[in-house]
Amino acid sequence: MQITPVIAIHLAAALAAVAIGPVALWARQGATQRPRLHRAAGYAWVTLMVATAVSAIFITGGPGPRWAGFGLIHLLVPVTLGMLVMAFVYLARRNIVGHRKTMQQVYIGACVVAGGFTLLPDRYLGHSVWSALGVI
């Protein structure tokens, strides 16, 4: 497998989302709150997460069981998009606690956990990283 334009888009959006997520999540925490930074970083992060999820639909292949070209990791696509919608529903209803918890869960689940799985040696990115480091 090689880097196709879809994989490049997916990878770039995912890496940017991992980087900007903490800014969006914690700009409203602590004694100094930055609502403009929170909103700008939040909208950028959501856009990157949507790009990551949608581009994942077009990436097939890889190890594991398949159904119509989709693997188990593709189940994260509707979960991620659904949770992003719910976070905005909470916001529209002025349920800030629900909004905060949902966004934190999406970041941890979609960025940290799913991102960690991409570093497994049998995945494309993991194999590339570990072989470049001389580990495998």
Biotite code that builds the C-alpha atoms (Angstrom):
import biotite.structure as struc

atoms = struc.array([
    struc.Atom([0.000, 0.000, 0.000], chain_id="A", res_id=1, res_name="MET", atom_name="CA", element="C"),
    struc.Atom([1.283, 3.450, -0.806], chain_id="A", res_id=2, res_name="GLN", atom_name="CA", element="C"),
    struc.Atom([0.198, 6.955, 0.102], chain_id="A", res_id=3, res_name="ILE", atom_name="CA", element="C"),
    struc.Atom([-2.698, 7.928, -2.127], chain_id="A", res_id=4, res_name="THR", atom_name="CA", element="C"),
    struc.Atom([-4.245, 11.420, -2.135], chain_id="A", res_id=5, res_name="PRO", atom_name="CA", element="C"),
    struc.Atom([-7.074, 10.179, 0.110], chain_id="A", res_id=6, res_name="VAL", atom_name="CA", element="C"),
    struc.Atom([-4.609, 8.736, 2.637], chain_id="A", res_id=7, res_name="ILE", atom_name="CA", element="C"),
    struc.Atom([-2.600, 11.978, 2.523], chain_id="A", res_id=8, res_name="ALA", atom_name="CA", element="C"),
    struc.Atom([-5.741, 14.028, 3.241], chain_id="A", res_id=9, res_name="ILE", atom_name="CA", element="C"),
    struc.Atom([-6.777, 11.651, 6.019], chain_id="A", res_id=10, res_name="HIS", atom_name="CA", element="C"),
    struc.Atom([-3.316, 11.672, 7.603], chain_id="A", res_id=11, res_name="LEU", atom_name="CA", element="C"),
    struc.Atom([-2.899, 15.458, 7.393], chain_id="A", res_id=12, res_name="ALA", atom_name="CA", element="C"),
    struc.Atom([-6.352, 16.136, 8.845], chain_id="A", res_id=13, res_name="ALA", atom_name="CA", element="C"),
    struc.Atom([-5.874, 13.575, 11.622], chain_id="A", res_id=14, res_name="ALA", atom_name="CA", element="C"),
    struc.Atom([-2.454, 14.891, 12.638], chain_id="A", res_id=15, res_name="LEU", atom_name="CA", element="C"),
    struc.Atom([-3.703, 18.479, 12.628], chain_id="A", res_id=16, res_name="ALA", atom_name="CA", element="C"),
    struc.Atom([-6.742, 17.444, 14.709], chain_id="A", res_id=17, res_name="ALA", atom_name="CA", element="C"),
    struc.Atom([-4.487, 15.731, 17.257], chain_id="A", res_id=18, res_name="VAL", atom_name="CA", element="C"),
    struc.Atom([-2.417, 18.909, 17.508], chain_id="A", res_id=19, res_name="ALA", atom_name="CA", element="C"),
    struc.Atom([-5.224, 21.485, 17.672], chain_id="A", res_id=20, res_name="ILE", atom_name="CA", element="C"),
    struc.Atom([-7.599, 19.460, 19.854], chain_id="A", res_id=21, res_name="GLY", atom_name="CA", element="C"),
    struc.Atom([-5.953, 20.322, 23.178], chain_id="A", res_id=22, res_name="PRO", atom_name="CA", element="C"),
    struc.Atom([-6.076, 24.032, 22.320], chain_id="A", res_id=23, res_name="VAL", atom_name="CA", element="C"),
    struc.Atom([-9.826, 23.808, 21.721], chain_id="A", res_id=24, res_name="ALA", atom_name="CA", element="C"),
    struc.Atom([-10.445, 21.651, 24.780], chain_id="A", res_id=25, res_name="LEU", atom_name="CA", element="C"),
    struc.Atom([-8.500, 23.656, 27.306], chain_id="A", res_id=26, res_name="TRP", atom_name="CA", element="C"),
    struc.Atom([-8.852, 27.257, 26.101], chain_id="A", res_id=27, res_name="ALA", atom_name="CA", element="C"),
    struc.Atom([-11.912, 27.551, 28.378], chain_id="A", res_id=28, res_name="ARG", atom_name="CA", element="C"),
    struc.Atom([-10.250, 25.962, 31.420], chain_id="A", res_id=29, res_name="GLN", atom_name="CA", element="C"),
    struc.Atom([-8.468, 27.599, 34.329], chain_id="A", res_id=30, res_name="GLY", atom_name="CA", element="C"),
    struc.Atom([-8.392, 31.139, 35.594], chain_id="A", res_id=31, res_name="ALA", atom_name="CA", element="C"),
    struc.Atom([-7.674, 32.691, 32.195], chain_id="A", res_id=32, res_name="THR", atom_name="CA", element="C"),
    struc.Atom([-10.424, 31.742, 29.767], chain_id="A", res_id=33, res_name="GLN", atom_name="CA", element="C"),
    struc.Atom([-10.079, 32.472, 26.081], chain_id="A", res_id=34, res_name="ARG", atom_name="CA", element="C"),
    struc.Atom([-13.516, 32.102, 24.477], chain_id="A", res_id=35, res_name="PRO", atom_name="CA", element="C"),
    struc.Atom([-12.452, 33.378, 21.038], chain_id="A", res_id=36, res_name="ARG", atom_name="CA", element="C"),
    struc.Atom([-9.513, 30.996, 20.914], chain_id="A", res_id=37, res_name="LEU", atom_name="CA", element="C"),
    struc.Atom([-11.774, 28.177, 22.111], chain_id="A", res_id=38, res_name="HIS", atom_name="CA", element="C"),
    struc.Atom([-14.354, 28.860, 19.415], chain_id="A", res_id=39, res_name="ARG", atom_name="CA", element="C"),
    struc.Atom([-11.831, 29.301, 16.584], chain_id="A", res_id=40, res_name="ALA", atom_name="CA", element="C"),
    struc.Atom([-9.811, 26.229, 17.545], chain_id="A", res_id=41, res_name="ALA", atom_name="CA", element="C"),
    struc.Atom([-13.020, 24.282, 18.150], chain_id="A", res_id=42, res_name="GLY", atom_name="CA", element="C"),
    struc.Atom([-14.461, 24.984, 14.718], chain_id="A", res_id=43, res_name="TYR", atom_name="CA", element="C"),
    struc.Atom([-11.108, 24.183, 13.106], chain_id="A", res_id=44, res_name="ALA", atom_name="CA", element="C"),
    struc.Atom([-10.899, 20.943, 15.092], chain_id="A", res_id=45, res_name="TRP", atom_name="CA", element="C"),
    struc.Atom([-14.443, 19.888, 14.159], chain_id="A", res_id=46, res_name="VAL", atom_name="CA", element="C"),
    struc.Atom([-13.703, 20.619, 10.493], chain_id="A", res_id=47, res_name="THR", atom_name="CA", element="C"),
    struc.Atom([-10.552, 18.509, 10.689], chain_id="A", res_id=48, res_name="LEU", atom_name="CA", element="C"),
    struc.Atom([-12.426, 15.682, 12.426], chain_id="A", res_id=49, res_name="MET", atom_name="CA", element="C"),
    struc.Atom([-15.132, 15.687, 9.746], chain_id="A", res_id=50, res_name="VAL", atom_name="CA", element="C"),
    struc.Atom([-12.439, 15.627, 7.042], chain_id="A", res_id=51, res_name="ALA", atom_name="CA", element="C"),
    struc.Atom([-10.710, 12.758, 8.829], chain_id="A", res_id=52, res_name="THR", atom_name="CA", element="C"),
    struc.Atom([-13.911, 10.741, 9.232], chain_id="A", res_id=53, res_name="ALA", atom_name="CA", element="C"),
    struc.Atom([-15.188, 11.324, 5.701], chain_id="A", res_id=54, res_name="VAL", atom_name="CA", element="C"),
    struc.Atom([-11.823, 10.563, 4.105], chain_id="A", res_id=55, res_name="SER", atom_name="CA", element="C"),
    struc.Atom([-11.653, 7.301, 6.090], chain_id="A", res_id=56, res_name="ALA", atom_name="CA", element="C"),
    struc.Atom([-14.683, 6.049, 4.168], chain_id="A", res_id=57, res_name="ILE", atom_name="CA", element="C"),
    struc.Atom([-12.606, 6.023, 0.987], chain_id="A", res_id=58, res_name="PHE", atom_name="CA", element="C"),
    struc.Atom([-9.654, 4.150, 2.496], chain_id="A", res_id=59, res_name="ILE", atom_name="CA", element="C"),
    struc.Atom([-9.976, 0.402, 2.090], chain_id="A", res_id=60, res_name="THR", atom_name="CA", element="C"),
    struc.Atom([-7.498, -2.382, 2.539], chain_id="A", res_id=61, res_name="GLY", atom_name="CA", element="C"),
    struc.Atom([-5.402, -3.321, 5.480], chain_id="A", res_id=62, res_name="GLY", atom_name="CA", element="C"),
    struc.Atom([-5.442, -6.305, 7.804], chain_id="A", res_id=63, res_name="PRO", atom_name="CA", element="C"),
    struc.Atom([-8.411, -7.897, 9.474], chain_id="A", res_id=64, res_name="GLY", atom_name="CA", element="C"),
    struc.Atom([-11.897, -8.919, 8.472], chain_id="A", res_id=65, res_name="PRO", atom_name="CA", element="C"),
    struc.Atom([-13.657, -6.957, 5.749], chain_id="A", res_id=66, res_name="ARG", atom_name="CA", element="C"),
    struc.Atom([-17.255, -6.346, 4.778], chain_id="A", res_id=67, res_name="TRP", atom_name="CA", element="C"),
    struc.Atom([-17.739, -4.607, 1.413], chain_id="A", res_id=68, res_name="ALA", atom_name="CA", element="C"),
    struc.Atom([-14.212, -3.207, 1.735], chain_id="A", res_id=69, res_name="GLY", atom_name="CA", element="C"),
    struc.Atom([-14.774, -1.817, 5.223], chain_id="A", res_id=70, res_name="PHE", atom_name="CA", element="C"),
    struc.Atom([-12.995, -3.017, 8.343], chain_id="A", res_id=71, res_name="GLY", atom_name="CA", element="C"),
    struc.Atom([-13.868, -2.696, 12.001], chain_id="A", res_id=72, res_name="LEU", atom_name="CA", element="C"),
    struc.Atom([-12.039, 0.635, 12.241], chain_id="A", res_id=73, res_name="ILE", atom_name="CA", element="C"),
    struc.Atom([-14.616, 2.110, 9.855], chain_id="A", res_id=74, res_name="HIS", atom_name="CA", element="C"),
    struc.Atom([-17.213, 1.810, 12.631], chain_id="A", res_id=75, res_name="LEU", atom_name="CA", element="C"),
    struc.Atom([-15.562, 4.892, 14.105], chain_id="A", res_id=76, res_name="LEU", atom_name="CA", element="C"),
    struc.Atom([-16.795, 7.010, 11.194], chain_id="A", res_id=77, res_name="VAL", atom_name="CA", element="C"),
    struc.Atom([-20.505, 7.130, 12.134], chain_id="A", res_id=78, res_name="PRO", atom_name="CA", element="C"),
    struc.Atom([-19.652, 7.169, 15.843], chain_id="A", res_id=79, res_name="VAL", atom_name="CA", element="C"),
    struc.Atom([-17.362, 10.182, 15.420], chain_id="A", res_id=80, res_name="THR", atom_name="CA", element="C"),
    struc.Atom([-19.768, 12.092, 13.191], chain_id="A", res_id=81, res_name="LEU", atom_name="CA", element="C"),
    struc.Atom([-22.699, 11.277, 15.474], chain_id="A", res_id=82, res_name="GLY", atom_name="CA", element="C"),
    struc.Atom([-20.865, 12.437, 18.579], chain_id="A", res_id=83, res_name="MET", atom_name="CA", element="C"),
    struc.Atom([-19.866, 15.690, 16.869], chain_id="A", res_id=84, res_name="LEU", atom_name="CA", element="C"),
    struc.Atom([-23.519, 16.312, 16.014], chain_id="A", res_id=85, res_name="VAL", atom_name="CA", element="C"),
    struc.Atom([-24.526, 15.531, 19.609], chain_id="A", res_id=86, res_name="MET", atom_name="CA", element="C"),
    struc.Atom([-21.924, 17.969, 20.914], chain_id="A", res_id=87, res_name="ALA", atom_name="CA", element="C"),
    struc.Atom([-23.520, 20.744, 18.862], chain_id="A", res_id=88, res_name="PHE", atom_name="CA", element="C"),
    struc.Atom([-26.997, 19.678, 19.978], chain_id="A", res_id=89, res_name="VAL", atom_name="CA", element="C"),
    struc.Atom([-25.820, 20.002, 23.573], chain_id="A", res_id=90, res_name="TYR", atom_name="CA", element="C"),
    struc.Atom([-24.404, 23.417, 22.769], chain_id="A", res_id=91, res_name="LEU", atom_name="CA", element="C"),
    struc.Atom([-27.652, 24.563, 21.137], chain_id="A", res_id=92, res_name="ALA", atom_name="CA", element="C"),
    struc.Atom([-29.517, 23.459, 24.262], chain_id="A", res_id=93, res_name="ARG", atom_name="CA", element="C"),
    struc.Atom([-26.980, 25.331, 26.414], chain_id="A", res_id=94, res_name="ARG", atom_name="CA", element="C"),
    struc.Atom([-25.856, 22.075, 28.021], chain_id="A", res_id=95, res_name="ASN", atom_name="CA", element="C"),
    struc.Atom([-22.213, 23.093, 28.363], chain_id="A", res_id=96, res_name="ILE", atom_name="CA", element="C"),
    struc.Atom([-21.297, 20.111, 30.546], chain_id="A", res_id=97, res_name="VAL", atom_name="CA", element="C"),
    struc.Atom([-22.680, 17.670, 27.956], chain_id="A", res_id=98, res_name="GLY", atom_name="CA", element="C"),
    struc.Atom([-20.896, 19.554, 25.172], chain_id="A", res_id=99, res_name="HIS", atom_name="CA", element="C"),
    struc.Atom([-17.585, 19.506, 27.045], chain_id="A", res_id=100, res_name="ARG", atom_name="CA", element="C"),
    struc.Atom([-17.771, 15.818, 27.949], chain_id="A", res_id=101, res_name="LYS", atom_name="CA", element="C"),
    struc.Atom([-18.755, 14.789, 24.433], chain_id="A", res_id=102, res_name="THR", atom_name="CA", element="C"),
    struc.Atom([-15.932, 16.753, 22.837], chain_id="A", res_id=103, res_name="MET", atom_name="CA", element="C"),
    struc.Atom([-13.439, 15.320, 25.323], chain_id="A", res_id=104, res_name="GLN", atom_name="CA", element="C"),
    struc.Atom([-14.690, 11.804, 24.566], chain_id="A", res_id=105, res_name="GLN", atom_name="CA", element="C"),
    struc.Atom([-14.371, 12.366, 20.816], chain_id="A", res_id=106, res_name="VAL", atom_name="CA", element="C"),
    struc.Atom([-10.821, 13.653, 21.241], chain_id="A", res_id=107, res_name="TYR", atom_name="CA", element="C"),
    struc.Atom([-9.757, 10.765, 23.457], chain_id="A", res_id=108, res_name="ILE", atom_name="CA", element="C"),
    struc.Atom([-11.535, 8.100, 21.400], chain_id="A", res_id=109, res_name="GLY", atom_name="CA", element="C"),
    struc.Atom([-10.984, 9.304, 17.858], chain_id="A", res_id=110, res_name="ALA", atom_name="CA", element="C"),
    struc.Atom([-7.634, 11.043, 18.192], chain_id="A", res_id=111, res_name="CYS", atom_name="CA", element="C"),
    struc.Atom([-5.765, 9.316, 21.014], chain_id="A", res_id=112, res_name="VAL", atom_name="CA", element="C"),
    struc.Atom([-7.110, 5.736, 20.987], chain_id="A", res_id=113, res_name="VAL", atom_name="CA", element="C"),
    struc.Atom([-7.701, 5.373, 17.233], chain_id="A", res_id=114, res_name="ALA", atom_name="CA", element="C"),
    struc.Atom([-4.450, 7.214, 16.596], chain_id="A", res_id=115, res_name="GLY", atom_name="CA", element="C"),
    struc.Atom([-2.671, 4.768, 18.853], chain_id="A", res_id=116, res_name="GLY", atom_name="CA", element="C"),
    struc.Atom([-4.072, 1.841, 16.876], chain_id="A", res_id=117, res_name="PHE", atom_name="CA", element="C"),
    struc.Atom([-2.640, 3.285, 13.667], chain_id="A", res_id=118, res_name="THR", atom_name="CA", element="C"),
    struc.Atom([0.822, 2.837, 15.167], chain_id="A", res_id=119, res_name="LEU", atom_name="CA", element="C"),
    struc.Atom([0.446, -0.942, 15.383], chain_id="A", res_id=120, res_name="LEU", atom_name="CA", element="C"),
    struc.Atom([3.162, -2.588, 13.253], chain_id="A", res_id=121, res_name="PRO", atom_name="CA", element="C"),
    struc.Atom([0.667, -4.283, 10.896], chain_id="A", res_id=122, res_name="ASP", atom_name="CA", element="C"),
    struc.Atom([-0.992, -0.957, 9.965], chain_id="A", res_id=123, res_name="ARG", atom_name="CA", element="C"),
    struc.Atom([0.442, 1.163, 7.130], chain_id="A", res_id=124, res_name="TYR", atom_name="CA", element="C"),
    struc.Atom([1.482, 4.158, 9.231], chain_id="A", res_id=125, res_name="LEU", atom_name="CA", element="C"),
    struc.Atom([2.760, 2.017, 12.085], chain_id="A", res_id=126, res_name="GLY", atom_name="CA", element="C"),
    struc.Atom([4.846, -0.085, 9.732], chain_id="A", res_id=127, res_name="HIS", atom_name="CA", element="C"),
    struc.Atom([6.241, 3.053, 8.092], chain_id="A", res_id=128, res_name="SER", atom_name="CA", element="C"),
    struc.Atom([7.127, 4.689, 11.405], chain_id="A", res_id=129, res_name="VAL", atom_name="CA", element="C"),
    struc.Atom([8.635, 1.608, 13.058], chain_id="A", res_id=130, res_name="TRP", atom_name="CA", element="C"),
    struc.Atom([10.626, 0.555, 9.993], chain_id="A", res_id=131, res_name="SER", atom_name="CA", element="C"),
    struc.Atom([11.993, 4.093, 9.584], chain_id="A", res_id=132, res_name="ALA", atom_name="CA", element="C"),
    struc.Atom([13.116, 3.964, 13.222], chain_id="A", res_id=133, res_name="LEU", atom_name="CA", element="C"),
    struc.Atom([14.738, 0.573, 12.616], chain_id="A", res_id=134, res_name="GLY", atom_name="CA", element="C"),
    struc.Atom([12.552, -1.184, 15.168], chain_id="A", res_id=135, res_name="VAL", atom_name="CA", element="C"),
    struc.Atom([11.076, -3.677, 12.697], chain_id="A", res_id=136, res_name="ILE", atom_name="CA", element="C"),
])
